Amino acid sequence: MTASTTEIPGYIAGTWTIDSVHSDVDFVVRHLGVSKVRGRFAEVEGEIVTGADLADSKVTATIKADSIDTKNADRDAHVKGADFLDVEQFPTLKFVSTGVRAEDGEYFIDGELTLHGVTKPVTLTAEVGGFADGMAEGTKVFGISATTEIKRSDFGIGATIPAAVVSDKVKIELNIEAGLQA
């Protein structure tokens, strides 16, 4: 183990399956420049590999675009449509890590986000929640939170919607729990 992995209490190298029931993929955008609108994607799946060396760790995740929920059915229908996500043509969002690193006590996950048919590099700033025993005997769980910010215009989303109506910047917040594979 490297110094960065031994600094994480209870660190366990292994392959973990994202638990969609105990995980959240949320986002925040500004509306009309005065308020924040929050939403979430209810369906996420994927795998996290925590390497014996942190640099050997990997993440892959897929989110169903039509699982978006902004607490307003009309808005959800609009966001699922051609003006924004176009879920019929682009049914998933995908993240594949290209590197995991620790710098000055902080953790970063570099990767490629594919959204609306466009793939761009993103960096997640991560906070390790920890490693613990699961609810079932002999199981282990791992928790991690991460944030990033993207521009919807970089992914060709909402080109006809002015940034004064819906901000170009989209903050993404992830809270992930995963179970260790047997």
Solvent accessible surface area in square Angstrom, and as a share of the most:
residue,aa,sasa,rsa
1,M,137,0.61
2,T,46,0.27
3,A,73,0.56
4,S,23,0.15
5,T,0,0.00
6,T,86,0.50
7,E,115,0.52
8,I,11,0.06
9,P,115,0.72
10,G,55,0.53
11,Y,20,0.07
12,I,44,0.22
13,A,48,0.37
14,G,22,0.21
15,T,43,0.25
16,W,0,0.00
17,T,67,0.39
18,I,12,0.06
19,D,43,0.22
20,S,48,0.31
21,V,124,0.71
22,H,111,0.50
23,S,4,0.03
24,D,51,0.26
25,V,5,0.03
26,D,35,0.18
27,F,25,0.10
28,V,14,0.08
29,V,19,0.11
30,R,101,0.37
31,H,68,0.30
32,L,100,0.50
33,G,53,0.51
34,V,121,0.70
35,S,51,0.33
36,K,109,0.46
37,V,23,0.13
38,R,139,0.51
39,G,8,0.07
40,R,81,0.29
41,F,16,0.07
42,A,43,0.33
43,E,79,0.36
44,V,7,0.04
45,E,111,0.50
46,G,21,0.20
47,E,69,0.31
48,I,11,0.05
49,V,42,0.24
50,T,8,0.04
51,G,8,0.08
52,A,65,0.50
53,D,47,0.24
54,L,15,0.08
55,A,69,0.53
56,D,88,0.46
57,S,10,0.07
58,K,122,0.52
59,V,19,0.11
60,T,55,0.32
61,A,15,0.11
62,T,34,0.20
63,I,20,0.10
64,K,98,0.42
65,A,1,0.01
66,D,77,0.40
67,S,13,0.08
68,I,9,0.05
69,D,59,0.31
70,T,4,0.02
71,K,190,0.81
72,N,68,0.35
73,A,84,0.65
74,D,120,0.62
75,R,89,0.32
76,D,18,0.09
77,A,66,0.51
78,H,85,0.38
79,V,25,0.14
80,K,59,0.25
81,G,29,0.27
82,A,87,0.67
83,D,56,0.29
84,F,17,0.07
85,L,14,0.07
86,D,30,0.16
87,V,21,0.12
88,E,168,0.75
89,Q,121,0.54
90,F,46,0.19
91,P,80,0.50
92,T,60,0.35
93,L,14,0.07
94,K,88,0.37
95,F,20,0.08
96,V,59,0.34
97,S,16,0.10
98,T,98,0.57
99,G,23,0.22
100,V,17,0.10
101,R,84,0.31
102,A,40,0.31
103,E,83,0.37
104,D,152,0.79
105,G,63,0.60
106,E,90,0.40
107,Y,33,0.12
108,F,33,0.14
109,I,11,0.06
110,D,32,0.17
111,G,3,0.03
112,E,81,0.36
113,L,16,0.08
114,T,46,0.27
115,L,11,0.05
116,H,33,0.15
117,G,53,0.51
118,V,48,0.28
119,T,70,0.41
120,K,77,0.33
121,P,110,0.69
122,V,17,0.10
123,T,55,0.32
124,L,12,0.06
125,T,57,0.33
126,A,9,0.07
127,E,121,0.54
128,V,37,0.21
129,G,68,0.66
130,G,24,0.23
131,F,27,0.11
132,A,54,0.42
133,D,104,0.54
134,G,18,0.17
135,M,201,0.90
136,A,62,0.48
137,E,177,0.80
138,G,78,0.75
139,T,58,0.34
140,K,68,0.29
141,V,37,0.21
142,F,8,0.03
143,G,21,0.20
144,I,24,0.12
145,S,41,0.26
146,A,6,0.05
147,T,55,0.32
148,T,19,0.11
149,E,98,0.44
150,I,15,0.07
151,K,95,0.40
152,R,14,0.05
153,S,68,0.44
154,D,70,0.36
155,F,3,0.01
156,G,42,0.40
157,I,10,0.05
158,G,3,0.03
159,A,99,0.77
160,T,108,0.63
161,I,29,0.15
162,P,81,0.51
163,A,61,0.48
164,A,77,0.59
165,V,55,0.32
166,V,24,0.14
167,S,20,0.13
168,D,35,0.18
169,K,114,0.48
170,V,18,0.10
171,K,88,0.37
172,I,28,0.14
173,E,45,0.20
174,L,28,0.14
175,N,67,0.34
176,I,20,0.10
177,E,54,0.24
178,A,1,0.00
179,G,24,0.23
180,L,62,0.31
181,Q,77,0.34
182,A,156,1.21
